Amino acid sequence: MMNNENLHGTLVLVQPDFENDPGTKKGLIGILTYARSETENYVRFPEVGEAYYPAGRVMMLKDKQQVMDDLTHNGSNMPLDDFKAMYKIMLLQDRGTSQALYSALAIANDHPGVQERVLESINPMPKQEMAKTYSR
């Protein structure tokens, strides 16, 4: 899981179906500048300014291995356009450049059928896992 420092500078997408968007920037791609908490995460948009959002409304790309595994296991069950979009996203993630990642987010934004498969919300506060203990 990522911590706050690792999230800074990440390309993110404001959830496209975000209703009552206070910053009126839903569906825009920006750079996460400050991941503070579950409710306050600052995103800078080129030429549009900055806004803050709850963590659940700021989406980033899943790991490319997760996308590839999903394609491998479920690709035959999805519509052809969604399969092609996911494949393009995976290839762009493999490049790893900021322009390629921006393009991958743009493809995800344009294809609602793949958003759940390739995007995940940022998690600025890592969840603390409960350890199972045993006693006699």
Backbone torsions as a table, in degrees:
resi	resn	phi	psi	omega
1	MET	NA	145.3	-177.7
2	MET	-82.7	150.6	171.7
3	ASN	-104.7	178.2	-173.6
4	ASN	-56.7	-43.3	-176.4
5	GLU	-65.4	-34.2	-179.7
6	ASN	-72.4	-21.8	-179.9
7	LEU	-80.0	-26.9	-177.1
8	HIS	-59.8	130.8	180.0
9	GLY	88.4	1.7	179.9
10	THR	-75.6	135.6	173.0
11	LEU	-72.7	130.4	-176.7
12	VAL	-135.0	162.7	178.8
13	LEU	-123.0	128.7	174.3
14	VAL	-73.2	131.4	-174.4
15	GLN	-46.3	120.8	-175.5
16	PRO	-61.6	-29.8	-178.8
17	ASP	-101.7	27.6	-179.4
18	PHE	-73.5	111.8	178.6
19	GLU	-86.7	150.5	-179.7
20	ASN	58.2	42.5	179.9
21	ASP	-65.9	113.5	-177.4
22	PRO	-66.3	-28.4	-179.5
23	GLY	-94.6	-1.6	-177.3
24	THR	47.1	45.7	-179.6
25	LYS	-127.6	24.9	-179.1
26	LYS	-61.3	139.0	-179.4
27	GLY	80.8	3.3	178.8
28	LEU	-94.5	150.0	178.5
29	ILE	-99.3	133.9	-180.0
30	GLY	-145.7	-172.2	-179.6
31	ILE	-115.1	127.7	177.5
32	LEU	-71.0	115.5	-177.5
33	THR	-98.1	-26.3	-179.0
34	TYR	-156.2	113.7	176.9
35	ALA	-99.5	102.7	-173.2
36	ARG	-97.7	-49.3	-174.9
37	SER	-157.5	-173.6	177.6
38	GLU	-65.4	-23.6	-175.6
39	THR	-111.2	-12.3	-174.5
40	GLU	-135.1	103.4	179.1
41	ASN	-136.3	121.3	-173.7
42	TYR	-90.6	132.9	-179.6
43	VAL	-126.4	129.3	177.4
44	ARG	-99.9	132.8	179.8
45	PHE	-112.2	136.4	179.0
46	PRO	-60.5	128.1	175.3
47	GLU	64.3	3.8	-176.9
48	VAL	-119.7	-16.1	179.8
49	GLY	106.8	-155.2	-175.6
50	GLU	-130.6	149.6	177.3
51	ALA	-146.5	163.5	176.1
52	TYR	-122.0	148.6	-173.1
53	TYR	-141.3	158.3	170.1
54	PRO	-68.0	153.5	-177.2
55	ALA	-58.7	-33.5	-178.5
56	GLY	-70.7	-11.8	-179.1
57	ARG	-102.8	-4.9	179.2
58	VAL	-108.5	117.0	-173.5
59	MET	-107.7	143.3	174.0
60	MET	-128.9	165.0	-179.8
61	LEU	-70.7	141.1	172.4
62	LYS	-70.0	165.9	176.0
63	ASP	-59.4	140.7	-176.0
64	LYS	-62.6	-28.0	177.9
65	GLN	-67.5	-36.8	176.4
66	GLN	-64.2	-41.6	179.4
67	VAL	-64.8	-43.4	179.8
68	MET	-64.7	-42.2	178.3
69	ASP	-62.1	-40.7	178.1
70	ASP	-64.0	-42.3	176.8
71	LEU	-62.2	-43.0	-178.4
72	THR	-64.7	-43.8	-175.0
73	HIS	-84.8	-31.9	-172.5
74	ASN	-121.0	3.4	-176.0
75	GLY	-59.9	-35.5	-178.1
76	SER	-73.2	-15.8	-178.6
77	ASN	-97.0	-2.9	-176.3
78	MET	-106.2	158.2	177.2
79	PRO	-59.5	149.5	-175.7
80	LEU	-58.5	-41.8	-179.9
81	ASP	-62.8	-39.2	177.6
82	ASP	-67.2	-40.1	178.2
83	PHE	-61.4	-45.8	-179.8
84	LYS	-62.9	-42.2	179.8
85	ALA	-63.2	-44.5	178.7
86	MET	-63.8	-39.2	179.4
87	TYR	-64.4	-42.7	177.6
88	LYS	-63.0	-42.7	179.0
89	ILE	-60.5	-43.5	179.7
90	MET	-62.7	-43.0	179.1
91	LEU	-64.6	-40.3	178.4
92	LEU	-66.3	-38.1	176.8
93	GLN	-63.6	-34.3	179.8
94	ASP	-64.5	-32.8	176.3
95	ARG	-63.2	-44.5	174.7
96	GLY	81.2	-0.5	178.9
97	THR	-80.3	159.5	-179.9
98	SER	-65.3	-35.9	177.5
99	GLN	-65.4	-39.6	178.8
100	ALA	-66.7	-41.5	179.0
101	LEU	-67.0	-36.3	175.7
102	TYR	-62.5	-44.1	178.4
103	SER	-63.3	-39.1	179.0
104	ALA	-63.6	-41.5	177.1
105	LEU	-65.7	-37.0	178.3
106	ALA	-64.6	-40.3	177.2
107	ILE	-64.3	-43.1	178.5
108	ALA	-62.1	-38.1	179.0
109	ASN	-65.5	-35.8	-177.6
110	ASP	-81.2	-13.4	-177.5
111	HIS	-123.5	88.4	-178.1
112	PRO	-58.3	-25.3	-178.8
113	GLY	-68.5	-19.6	-178.7
114	VAL	-107.2	-6.3	-174.7
115	GLN	-57.5	-43.5	-179.5
116	GLU	-66.5	-27.5	-177.1
117	ARG	-84.2	-26.2	-174.4
118	VAL	-116.3	-11.7	-178.4
119	LEU	-114.1	148.4	172.8
120	GLU	-140.7	152.4	179.6
121	SER	-74.3	152.6	177.4
122	ILE	-70.1	156.2	179.8
123	ASN	-132.9	85.6	-175.6
124	PRO	-67.9	-26.4	179.9
125	MET	-111.1	105.3	-179.5
126	PRO	-58.8	139.0	178.3
127	LYS	-73.8	138.5	178.3
128	GLN	-89.3	124.0	-178.2
129	GLU	-84.0	141.8	178.4
130	MET	-83.0	131.0	177.7
131	ALA	-89.3	138.2	178.8
132	LYS	-87.9	127.7	179.5
133	THR	-118.5	150.5	179.7
134	TYR	-123.1	142.3	177.0
135	SER	-134.9	164.7	-178.2
136	ARG	-99.0	NA	NA
